Structure formats: C-alpha cells, structure tokens
Amino acid sequence: MKRILVVGSSNVDIVVRTKMLPAPGETVHGLSVEKNPGGKGANQAVAAGKLGGSVVFLSSIGNDGDEQILLDMFGQAGLNTDFIHRADMQTGTAYILVDEKGRNSIVAVPGANDDCSVEYLKSNRNAFEESDIILISLEIPQESAEYAIRLGAELKKTIILNPAPAPDSFEESLYPCIDYITPNETELGKMSGMSISSDEEIVKAAEKLLGKGVRNVIVTLGGRGAMLVSPEDHRLFTPPDIAVVDTTAAGDTFNGAVCVYLAEGRSIEEAIAFANNASTISVSRKGAQTSIPTRKEVDEFASKGGRF
C-alpha cells in the first residue's frame, strides 16, 4: 500500500446540541454539551487511518491538556504521530452547534494551528519524501498549505487539496500542482468566482479550475453525493439514502476515504464510491472523529447494498 501524508489542523470540538440553530441575536436552549477530538486535518487523518491507510500526520497541537483527547484518538486510529508539533499555547478549538436535523454551524479558534508553520514543515521534509499521496486542507496558515502543495509537487507526489475553508485568494501557479481538488459547492463557487445553483453550473465552475491546471475536481454535494469532473467527462456518484444525525465530519471522512482507495491502487471512480459509503455511515452518528467508521464497517455496509 502507498503511504499517505495528511497536513492540516487539529482541534478539540465543543459540541452543543440544540433543537434549532439560533438566528443572529437569538438565544436557544441547548440539549447537551460534548468535548470531542476534531479539526479538518485530524479528522481526515483519523478517517484514513481507521479505514486502513498507512498514515503520517503533520499538525500542531497545544499543551493545555486538551491535546490528550486528540493524541488518544490518533493512537486508536494507528496514525504515525512522530512528527506532530507541540506548541506552547492553547490547542485549536471548534465550537459546533448541531440541530435536530443534523445541520451545523461552526466557529473555529485556531490556537496552536497557527504554529503549523512553513519552518515546521521544512523541518519534516522527510515525511513528504517518504509519502506517496499528500492530503492538504486549509485550517492552517495559508502559506504553510501552499508550501506543502509546492513541495509535494516538486517531489512528484499525488496532491489532494481540500480547499476548506475556501481561501479569499489562491496562488494561480499552484493549480497545476494539484491532482485532485475536493471543494463543496460553496467552496467551488468561491474559488471559481461563479454562482452555482445547478449541476450544469457545477460542471462549468469545475471546468474553470481544470482550465487553471487542476487535473481532477471532485465536488462534494452533501446528501446528493459527489460529482467528478475531469478533462474527459463528468459523473455524479449518488450515496445510499439514510437518516442524517450529524454531518460534522462527512467531508473529512470522504477525503480520507478517497486517499485510502487511491493508496490501494483503485480507480478514482472506485475511490469516490467507497468514500460515499464511508461518509454516509459517518452522518448516521454523532460527533466528528467518533463518527468515522472502520474499514470493516464500510465493507459490511457495502456488502449489504448500502443498508445497515
């Protein structure tokens, strides 16, 4: 199996469950409060690990005690955490409101993620050299993410960029470095500068990114699945239809799962179908990393035709 390097954020999620999300200026009653491991990079690394990948994780965590919640989960997922940076500051924290329909609103406080610097990544060049697939997200300083993309491309690795949160600007010279970019509809609209309200507009916006040099665009569409847009064609991959409990880590599970199947030498079409099944299971459960399924669970789910 090829080796996966994940470069991204680590957060502790403070999850508040409510019947409905508050409007601006509105106060609503909460039903429960939980503290869970999270962060886009950590979610993606844990997903790839739990789904059977050989994963190295580059991230920055704090020393406030909350980092142990993350380290415990990394251990359970089998991640190589030898290169994780320990910053003398608060661990990144995300405050997540989740309503009874599974919708969420998130405020992320970067904390130690701001210390995931270019210098830190440079000091761990060997982690890049020894990987085959590099998954990068944008909850770390943008210059660090851009450095990781450039270095990975220089080393001729497969580069997957999850552009979340979508940047206000993005260096044009980086697009040709990217093998797969995985935005949701909102992120695709922002990066393409186009409004999106139909599948036709999704394809046109994705083709604009292809025109900038990206080799493949995978647009995640929530309950509708994902659309692959390549220079040759476009195709919608529809997931199983299940009741949604919590969508918090669905996209991160999807990205980690795609990496695992590509690392196993599968086609991108097979990888997306696998990722749809993995993310479908994740939204049927509460939490971020705690909702991510194991490889055995996904294989069993697929064997039953996408049914529990």
C-alpha positions as YAML, in Angstrom:
chain: A
units: angstrom
residues:
- id: 1
  name: MET
  ca: [0.00, 0.00, 0.00]
- id: 2
  name: LYS
  ca: [1.15, 3.53, -0.76]
- id: 3
  name: ARG
  ca: [1.78, 5.87, 2.16]
- id: 4
  name: ILE
  ca: [-0.49, 8.81, 2.95]
- id: 5
  name: LEU
  ca: [0.66, 12.12, 4.45]
- id: 6
  name: VAL
  ca: [-2.01, 14.40, 5.89]
- id: 7
  name: VAL
  ca: [-1.10, 18.04, 6.53]
- id: 8
  name: GLY
  ca: [-3.70, 20.01, 8.45]
- id: 9
  name: SER
  ca: [-5.34, 21.23, 11.61]
- id: 10
  name: SER
  ca: [-6.13, 19.60, 14.94]
- id: 11
  name: ASN
  ca: [-8.96, 20.91, 17.12]
- id: 12
  name: VAL
  ca: [-10.92, 19.90, 20.14]
- id: 13
  name: ASP
  ca: [-14.61, 20.20, 19.26]
- id: 14
  name: ILE
  ca: [-17.02, 21.54, 21.84]
- id: 15
  name: VAL
  ca: [-20.36, 20.35, 20.51]
- id: 16
  name: VAL
  ca: [-23.63, 21.89, 21.66]
- id: 17
  name: ARG
  ca: [-26.81, 20.14, 20.51]
- id: 18
  name: THR
  ca: [-30.00, 22.16, 20.09]
- id: 19
  name: LYS
  ca: [-33.44, 21.70, 18.56]
- id: 20
  name: MET
  ca: [-32.71, 24.53, 16.13]
- id: 21
  name: LEU
  ca: [-29.77, 26.74, 15.22]
- id: 22
  name: PRO
  ca: [-30.12, 30.28, 16.59]
- id: 23
  name: ALA
  ca: [-30.70, 33.22, 14.27]
- id: 24
  name: PRO
  ca: [-28.49, 36.31, 14.81]
- id: 25
  name: GLY
  ca: [-29.33, 37.80, 18.19]
- id: 26
  name: GLU
  ca: [-31.42, 34.80, 19.22]
- id: 27
  name: THR
  ca: [-30.87, 32.61, 22.30]
- id: 28
  name: VAL
  ca: [-31.94, 28.95, 22.16]
- id: 29
  name: HIS
  ca: [-31.79, 26.19, 24.75]
- id: 30
  name: GLY
  ca: [-29.05, 23.61, 24.40]
- id: 31
  name: LEU
  ca: [-29.75, 19.92, 24.90]
- id: 32
  name: SER
  ca: [-26.22, 18.68, 25.65]
- id: 33
  name: VAL
  ca: [-22.52, 19.60, 25.55]
- id: 34
  name: GLU
  ca: [-19.70, 17.27, 24.50]
- id: 35
  name: LYS
  ca: [-15.93, 17.66, 24.04]
- id: 36
  name: ASN
  ca: [-14.55, 15.58, 21.16]
- id: 37
  name: PRO
  ca: [-11.41, 15.34, 19.01]
- id: 38
  name: GLY
  ca: [-11.77, 17.22, 15.72]
- id: 39
  name: GLY
  ca: [-10.18, 19.60, 13.22]
- id: 40
  name: LYS
  ca: [-10.26, 19.07, 9.46]
- id: 41
  name: GLY
  ca: [-6.72, 17.72, 9.20]
- id: 42
  name: ALA
  ca: [-7.11, 15.44, 12.22]
- id: 43
  name: ASN
  ca: [-10.50, 14.22, 11.02]
- id: 44
  name: GLN
  ca: [-9.04, 13.36, 7.63]
- id: 45
  name: ALA
  ca: [-6.00, 11.63, 9.11]
- id: 46
  name: VAL
  ca: [-8.12, 9.60, 11.54]
- id: 47
  name: ALA
  ca: [-10.50, 8.66, 8.73]
- id: 48
  name: ALA
  ca: [-7.66, 7.43, 6.55]
- id: 49
  name: GLY
  ca: [-6.20, 5.51, 9.50]
- id: 50
  name: LYS
  ca: [-9.46, 3.90, 10.61]
- id: 51
  name: LEU
  ca: [-10.21, 2.93, 7.01]
- id: 52
  name: GLY
  ca: [-6.95, 1.02, 6.69]
- id: 53
  name: GLY
  ca: [-4.44, 3.55, 5.37]
- id: 54
  name: SER
  ca: [-0.77, 3.90, 6.34]
- id: 55
  name: VAL
  ca: [-0.87, 7.49, 7.57]
- id: 56
  name: VAL
  ca: [1.63, 10.09, 8.78]
- id: 57
  name: PHE
  ca: [0.13, 13.27, 10.24]
- id: 58
  name: LEU
  ca: [1.76, 16.71, 10.31]
- id: 59
  name: SER
  ca: [-0.08, 19.11, 12.61]
- id: 60
  name: SER
  ca: [0.41, 21.45, 15.58]
- id: 61
  name: ILE
  ca: [-1.28, 20.87, 18.93]
- id: 62
  name: GLY
  ca: [-1.14, 22.82, 22.21]
- id: 63
  name: ASN
  ca: [-0.17, 21.99, 25.77]
- id: 64
  name: ASP
  ca: [-3.36, 22.93, 27.64]
- id: 65
  name: GLY
  ca: [-4.37, 19.37, 28.47]
- id: 66
  name: ASP
  ca: [-6.98, 19.12, 25.72]
- id: 67
  name: GLU
  ca: [-4.34, 17.82, 23.30]
- id: 68
  name: GLN
  ca: [-4.52, 14.43, 25.04]
- id: 69
  name: ILE
  ca: [-8.04, 13.96, 23.67]
- id: 70
  name: LEU
  ca: [-6.53, 14.20, 20.20]
- id: 71
  name: LEU
  ca: [-3.48, 12.04, 20.91]
- id: 72
  name: ASP
  ca: [-5.65, 9.26, 22.31]
- id: 73
  name: MET
  ca: [-7.73, 9.16, 19.12]
- id: 74
  name: PHE
  ca: [-4.64, 9.30, 16.91]
- id: 75
  name: GLY
  ca: [-3.34, 6.26, 18.72]
- id: 76
  name: GLN
  ca: [-6.60, 4.38, 18.28]
- id: 77
  name: ALA
  ca: [-6.56, 5.15, 14.54]
- id: 78
  name: GLY
  ca: [-2.98, 3.90, 14.16]
- id: 79
  name: LEU
  ca: [-1.51, 7.19, 12.93]
- id: 80
  name: ASN
  ca: [2.22, 7.89, 12.87]
- id: 81
  name: THR
  ca: [2.37, 10.98, 15.09]
- id: 82
  name: ASP
  ca: [6.16, 11.13, 15.50]
- id: 83
  name: PHE
  ca: [6.32, 14.48, 13.70]
- id: 84
  name: ILE
  ca: [3.45, 16.34, 15.37]
- id: 85
  name: HIS
  ca: [4.47, 19.76, 16.69]
- id: 86
  name: ARG
  ca: [3.80, 20.62, 20.35]
- id: 87
  name: ALA
  ca: [3.21, 24.38, 20.67]
- id: 88
  name: ASP
  ca: [3.29, 26.32, 23.92]
- id: 89
  name: MET
  ca: [-0.28, 27.60, 23.54]
- id: 90
  name: GLN
  ca: [-3.93, 26.55, 23.53]
- id: 91
  name: THR
  ca: [-4.95, 23.63, 21.36]
- id: 92
  name: GLY
  ca: [-7.17, 24.68, 18.47]
- id: 93
  name: THR
  ca: [-10.83, 24.67, 19.43]
- id: 94
  name: ALA
  ca: [-14.04, 24.50, 17.39]
- id: 95
  name: TYR
  ca: [-17.41, 25.47, 18.84]
- id: 96
  name: ILE
  ca: [-20.07, 23.50, 16.97]
- id: 97
  name: LEU
  ca: [-23.84, 23.92, 17.15]
- id: 98
  name: VAL
  ca: [-25.80, 20.94, 15.80]
- id: 99
  name: ASP
  ca: [-29.58, 20.95, 15.39]
- id: 100
  name: GLU
  ca: [-32.01, 18.03, 15.43]
- id: 101
  name: LYS
  ca: [-31.82, 17.75, 11.62]
- id: 102
  name: GLY
  ca: [-28.04, 17.28, 11.73]
- id: 103
  name: ARG
  ca: [-27.23, 20.74, 10.38]
- id: 104
  name: ASN
  ca: [-24.34, 22.57, 11.98]
- id: 105
  name: SER
  ca: [-22.74, 25.97, 12.47]
- id: 106
  name: ILE
  ca: [-19.07, 26.15, 13.45]
- id: 107
  name: VAL
  ca: [-16.73, 28.78, 14.92]
- id: 108
  name: ALA
  ca: [-13.08, 27.68, 14.90]
- id: 109
  name: VAL
  ca: [-10.40, 29.30, 17.09]
- id: 110
  name: PRO
  ca: [-7.03, 28.33, 15.53]
- id: 111
  name: GLY
  ca: [-4.86, 28.29, 18.66]
- id: 112
  name: ALA
  ca: [-1.84, 26.03, 18.08]
- id: 113
  name: ASN
  ca: [-2.82, 25.53, 14.43]
- id: 114
  name: ASP
  ca: [-1.32, 28.94, 13.73]
- id: 115
  name: ASP
  ca: [2.03, 27.39, 14.72]
- id: 116
  name: CYS
  ca: [1.84, 24.86, 11.88]
- id: 117
  name: SER
  ca: [4.44, 26.97, 10.10]
- id: 118
  name: VAL
  ca: [6.45, 26.68, 6.90]
- id: 119
  name: GLU
  ca: [9.55, 26.20, 9.07]
- id: 120
  name: TYR
  ca: [7.90, 23.25, 10.83]
- id: 121
  name: LEU
  ca: [7.01, 21.64, 7.51]
- id: 122
  name: LYS
  ca: [10.50, 22.26, 6.14]
- id: 123
  name: SER
  ca: [11.98, 20.52, 9.19]
- id: 124
  name: ASN
  ca: [9.92, 17.44, 8.32]
- id: 125
  name: ARG
  ca: [10.77, 17.21, 4.63]
- id: 126
  name: ASN
  ca: [11.47, 13.51, 5.06]
- id: 127
  name: ALA
  ca: [7.78, 12.93, 5.85]
- id: 128
  name: PHE
  ca: [6.98, 14.36, 2.41]
- id: 129
  name: GLU
  ca: [9.73, 12.38, 0.71]
- id: 130
  name: GLU
  ca: [8.56, 9.09, 2.21]
- id: 131
  name: SER
  ca: [4.88, 9.57, 1.30]
- id: 132
  name: ASP
  ca: [3.06, 8.82, -1.94]
- id: 133
  name: ILE
  ca: [-0.23, 10.71, -1.50]
- id: 134
  name: ILE
  ca: [-0.45, 14.08, 0.27]
- id: 135
  name: LEU
  ca: [-3.79, 15.40, 1.54]
- id: 136
  name: ILE
  ca: [-3.84, 19.09, 2.49]
- id: 137
  name: SER
  ca: [-6.60, 21.28, 3.94]
- id: 138
  name: LEU
  ca: [-6.70, 24.98, 4.81]
- id: 139
  name: GLU
  ca: [-7.32, 25.33, 8.55]
- id: 140
  name: ILE
  ca: [-3.59, 26.02, 8.92]
- id: 141
  name: PRO
  ca: [-1.73, 29.17, 7.79]
- id: 142
  name: GLN
  ca: [-2.23, 29.51, 4.05]
- id: 143
  name: GLU
  ca: [1.47, 29.94, 3.36]
- id: 144
  name: SER
  ca: [2.07, 26.57, 5.05]
- id: 145
  name: ALA
  ca: [-0.58, 24.84, 2.95]
- id: 146
  name: GLU
  ca: [0.85, 26.43, -0.19]
- id: 147
  name: TYR
  ca: [4.36, 25.31, 0.75]
- id: 148
  name: ALA
  ca: [3.09, 21.75, 1.27]
- id: 149
  name: ILE
  ca: [1.48, 21.79, -2.19]
- id: 150
  name: ARG
  ca: [4.65, 23.08, -3.86]
- id: 151
  name: LEU
  ca: [6.93, 20.64, -2.06]
- id: 152
  name: GLY
  ca: [4.67, 17.69, -2.79]
- id: 153
  name: ALA
  ca: [4.54, 18.60, -6.47]
- id: 154
  name: GLU
  ca: [8.32, 19.08, -6.56]
- id: 155
  name: LEU
  ca: [8.67, 15.56, -5.16]
- id: 156
  name: LYS
  ca: [6.14, 14.27, -7.75]
- id: 157
  name: LYS
  ca: [3.63, 13.08, -5.17]
- id: 158
  name: THR
  ca: [-0.12, 12.78, -5.72]
- id: 159
  name: ILE
  ca: [-1.59, 16.01, -4.30]
- id: 160
  name: ILE
  ca: [-5.15, 16.20, -2.98]
- id: 161
  name: LEU
  ca: [-6.32, 19.63, -1.82]
- id: 162
  name: ASN
  ca: [-9.46, 20.01, 0.26]
- id: 163
  name: PRO
  ca: [-9.94, 23.81, -0.02]
- id: 164
  name: ALA
  ca: [-11.74, 24.20, 3.28]
- id: 165
  name: PRO
  ca: [-12.28, 26.81, 4.43]
- id: 166
  name: ALA
  ca: [-12.17, 28.36, 0.95]
- id: 167
  name: PRO
  ca: [-9.39, 30.96, 0.72]
- id: 168
  name: ASP
  ca: [-10.04, 34.60, -0.19]
- id: 169
  name: SER
  ca: [-7.27, 34.27, -2.76]
- id: 170
  name: PHE
  ca: [-5.22, 31.39, -4.11]
- id: 171
  name: GLU
  ca: [-1.90, 31.45, -5.96]
- id: 172
  name: GLU
  ca: [-2.60, 30.68, -9.63]
- id: 173
  name: SER
  ca: [0.71, 28.84, -10.05]
- id: 174
  name: LEU
  ca: [-0.42, 26.20, -7.55]
- id: 175
  name: TYR
  ca: [-3.36, 24.88, -9.56]
- id: 176
  name: PRO
  ca: [-1.20, 22.76, -11.92]
- id: 177
  name: CYS
  ca: [0.35, 21.11, -8.83]
- id: 178
  name: ILE
  ca: [-3.00, 19.62, -7.77]
- id: 179
  name: ASP
  ca: [-4.11, 16.17, -8.89]
- id: 180
  name: TYR
  ca: [-7.48, 16.28, -7.11]
- id: 181
  name: ILE
  ca: [-9.26, 19.26, -5.58]
- id: 182
  name: THR
  ca: [-12.29, 18.44, -3.41]
- id: 183
  name: PRO
  ca: [-14.46, 21.52, -2.74]
- id: 184
  name: ASN
  ca: [-18.08, 21.56, -1.68]
- id: 185
  name: GLU
  ca: [-20.47, 23.74, -3.70]
- id: 186
  name: THR
  ca: [-19.78, 26.87, -1.65]
- id: 187
  name: GLU
  ca: [-16.01, 26.43, -1.87]
- id: 188
  name: LEU
  ca: [-16.22, 25.72, -5.60]
- id: 189
  name: GLY
  ca: [-18.20, 28.90, -6.13]
- id: 190
  name: LYS
  ca: [-15.68, 30.99, -4.23]
- id: 191
  name: MET
  ca: [-12.62, 29.51, -5.92]
- id: 192
  name: SER
  ca: [-14.12, 29.74, -9.41]
- id: 193
  name: GLY
  ca: [-15.74, 33.15, -8.89]
- id: 194
  name: MET
  ca: [-19.01, 31.75, -10.25]
- id: 195
  name: SER
  ca: [-22.51, 31.42, -8.85]
- id: 196
  name: ILE
  ca: [-23.75, 27.85, -8.55]
- id: 197
  name: SER
  ca: [-27.37, 26.76, -8.46]
- id: 198
  name: SER
  ca: [-27.48, 23.73, -10.77]
- id: 199
  name: ASP
  ca: [-25.45, 20.73, -11.85]
- id: 200
  name: GLU
  ca: [-24.66, 22.48, -15.12]
- id: 201
  name: GLU
  ca: [-23.14, 25.39, -13.21]
- id: 202
  name: ILE
  ca: [-21.18, 22.96, -11.01]
- id: 203
  name: VAL
  ca: [-19.63, 21.46, -14.14]
- id: 204
  name: LYS
  ca: [-18.82, 24.87, -15.62]
- id: 205
  name: ALA
  ca: [-17.21, 26.07, -12.38]
- id: 206
  name: ALA
  ca: [-15.21, 22.85, -12.08]
- id: 207
  name: GLU
  ca: [-14.09, 23.17, -15.70]
- id: 208
  name: LYS
  ca: [-12.80, 26.64, -14.86]
- id: 209
  name: LEU
  ca: [-10.50, 25.05, -12.25]
- id: 210
  name: LEU
  ca: [-9.45, 22.44, -14.79]
- id: 211
  name: GLY
  ca: [-8.56, 25.30, -17.12]
- id: 212
  name: LYS
  ca: [-6.23, 26.66, -14.43]
- id: 213
  name: GLY
  ca: [-4.34, 23.35, -14.39]
- id: 214
  name: VAL
  ca: [-6.07, 21.13, -11.80]
- id: 215
  name: ARG
  ca: [-6.21, 17.58, -13.12]
- id: 216
  name: ASN
  ca: [-9.48, 16.46, -11.48]
- id: 217
  name: VAL
  ca: [-12.26, 18.17, -9.50]
- id: 218
  name: ILE
  ca: [-14.40, 16.22, -7.02]
- id: 219
  name: VAL
  ca: [-17.31, 18.36, -5.78]
- id: 220
  name: THR
  ca: [-18.93, 17.08, -2.59]
- id: 221
  name: LEU
  ca: [-22.69, 17.63, -2.60]
- id: 222
  name: GLY
  ca: [-23.86, 16.56, 0.85]
- id: 223
  name: GLY
  ca: [-26.73, 14.09, 0.66]
- id: 224
  name: ARG
  ca: [-26.53, 14.07, -3.14]
- id: 225
  name: GLY
  ca: [-23.06, 12.52, -3.10]
- id: 226
  name: ALA
  ca: [-20.18, 13.80, -5.21]
- id: 227
  name: MET
  ca: [-19.52, 14.86, -8.78]
- id: 228
  name: LEU
  ca: [-16.26, 14.02, -10.53]
- id: 229
  name: VAL
  ca: [-15.29, 16.47, -13.25]
- id: 230
  name: SER
  ca: [-12.25, 15.56, -15.33]
- id: 231
  name: PRO
  ca: [-10.99, 16.80, -18.71]
- id: 232
  name: GLU
  ca: [-12.70, 13.81, -20.31]
- id: 233
  name: ASP
  ca: [-16.13, 13.74, -18.65]
- id: 234
  name: HIS
  ca: [-18.25, 14.40, -15.57]
- id: 235
  name: ARG
  ca: [-20.23, 11.95, -13.44]
- id: 236
  name: LEU
  ca: [-22.46, 12.17, -10.38]
- id: 237
  name: PHE
  ca: [-21.95, 9.50, -7.69]
- id: 238
  name: THR
  ca: [-25.06, 9.10, -5.53]
- id: 239
  name: PRO
  ca: [-24.71, 7.78, -1.96]
- id: 240
  name: PRO
  ca: [-27.07, 5.46, -0.07]
- id: 241
  name: ASP
  ca: [-30.14, 7.19, 1.37]
- id: 242
  name: ILE
  ca: [-30.12, 7.11, 5.18]
- id: 243
  name: ALA
  ca: [-31.37, 9.24, 8.08]
- id: 244
  name: VAL
  ca: [-28.90, 12.04, 8.90]
- id: 245
  name: VAL
  ca: [-27.88, 12.54, 12.54]
- id: 246
  name: ASP
  ca: [-24.79, 14.79, 12.31]
- id: 247
  name: THR
  ca: [-22.88, 15.99, 9.21]
- id: 248
  name: THR
  ca: [-19.86, 17.38, 11.08]
- id: 249
  name: ALA
  ca: [-17.12, 15.12, 9.68]
- id: 250
  name: ALA
  ca: [-18.78, 13.90, 6.49]
- id: 251
  name: GLY
  ca: [-16.50, 15.78, 4.09]
- id: 252
  name: ASP
  ca: [-13.38, 14.89, 6.06]
- id: 253
  name: THR
  ca: [-14.35, 11.22, 6.10]
- id: 254
  name: PHE
  ca: [-14.89, 11.42, 2.34]
- id: 255
  name: ASN
  ca: [-11.43, 12.89, 1.75]
- id: 256
  name: GLY
  ca: [-9.67, 10.37, 3.97]
- id: 257
  name: ALA
  ca: [-11.51, 7.51, 2.28]
- id: 258
  name: VAL
  ca: [-10.56, 8.69, -1.21]
- id: 259
  name: CYS
  ca: [-6.90, 8.69, -0.15]
- id: 260
  name: VAL
  ca: [-7.11, 5.13, 1.17]
- id: 261
  name: TYR
  ca: [-8.58, 3.66, -2.00]
- id: 262
  name: LEU
  ca: [-6.12, 5.56, -4.21]
- id: 263
  name: ALA
  ca: [-3.31, 4.29, -1.97]
- id: 264
  name: GLU
  ca: [-4.54, 0.77, -2.64]
- id: 265
  name: GLY
  ca: [-4.28, 1.33, -6.39]
- id: 266
  name: ARG
  ca: [-8.01, 1.63, -7.03]
- id: 267
  name: SER
  ca: [-9.51, 3.94, -9.64]
- id: 268
  name: ILE
  ca: [-10.84, 7.35, -8.68]
- id: 269
  name: GLU
  ca: [-14.35, 6.14, -9.52]
- id: 270
  name: GLU
  ca: [-13.97, 3.26, -7.07]
- id: 271
  name: ALA
  ca: [-12.49, 5.63, -4.51]
- id: 272
  name: ILE
  ca: [-15.48, 8.00, -4.70]
- id: 273
  name: ALA
  ca: [-17.98, 5.16, -4.33]
- id: 274
  name: PHE
  ca: [-16.07, 3.90, -1.29]
- id: 275
  name: ALA
  ca: [-15.88, 7.42, 0.14]
- id: 276
  name: ASN
  ca: [-19.64, 7.89, -0.32]
- id: 277
  name: ASN
  ca: [-20.27, 4.78, 1.76]
- id: 278
  name: ALA
  ca: [-17.84, 5.86, 4.48]
- id: 279
  name: SER
  ca: [-19.28, 9.38, 4.75]
- id: 280
  name: THR
  ca: [-22.83, 8.01, 4.72]
- id: 281
  name: ILE
  ca: [-22.04, 5.94, 7.81]
- id: 282
  name: SER
  ca: [-20.42, 8.95, 9.47]
- id: 283
  name: VAL
  ca: [-23.52, 11.16, 9.13]
- id: 284
  name: SER
  ca: [-25.64, 8.45, 10.78]
- id: 285
  name: ARG
  ca: [-23.68, 9.03, 14.03]
- id: 286
  name: LYS
  ca: [-22.91, 11.89, 16.37]
- id: 287
  name: GLY
  ca: [-19.54, 13.58, 16.54]
- id: 288
  name: ALA
  ca: [-16.56, 14.18, 14.30]
- id: 289
  name: GLN
  ca: [-13.79, 11.58, 14.66]
- id: 290
  name: THR
  ca: [-16.05, 9.45, 16.85]
- id: 291
  name: SER
  ca: [-18.46, 9.10, 13.90]
- id: 292
  name: ILE
  ca: [-15.87, 7.85, 11.42]
- id: 293
  name: PRO
  ca: [-16.33, 4.17, 10.57]
- id: 294
  name: THR
  ca: [-13.73, 1.43, 10.40]
- id: 295
  name: ARG
  ca: [-12.83, -0.35, 7.18]
- id: 296
  name: LYS
  ca: [-14.74, -3.43, 8.33]
- id: 297
  name: GLU
  ca: [-17.88, -1.36, 8.89]
- id: 298
  name: VAL
  ca: [-17.69, 0.20, 5.43]
- id: 299
  name: ASP
  ca: [-17.08, -3.12, 3.70]
- id: 300
  name: GLU
  ca: [-20.03, -4.68, 5.52]
- id: 301
  name: PHE
  ca: [-22.24, -1.69, 4.68]
- id: 302
  name: ALA
  ca: [-21.29, -2.00, 1.00]
- id: 303
  name: SER
  ca: [-21.91, -5.76, 1.01]
- id: 304
  name: LYS
  ca: [-25.47, -5.07, 2.18]
- id: 305
  name: GLY
  ca: [-26.11, -2.67, -0.67]
- id: 306
  name: GLY
  ca: [-25.73, 0.46, 1.43]
- id: 307
  name: ARG
  ca: [-28.00, -0.68, 4.25]
- id: 308
  name: PHE
  ca: [-27.40, -1.13, 7.96]
...
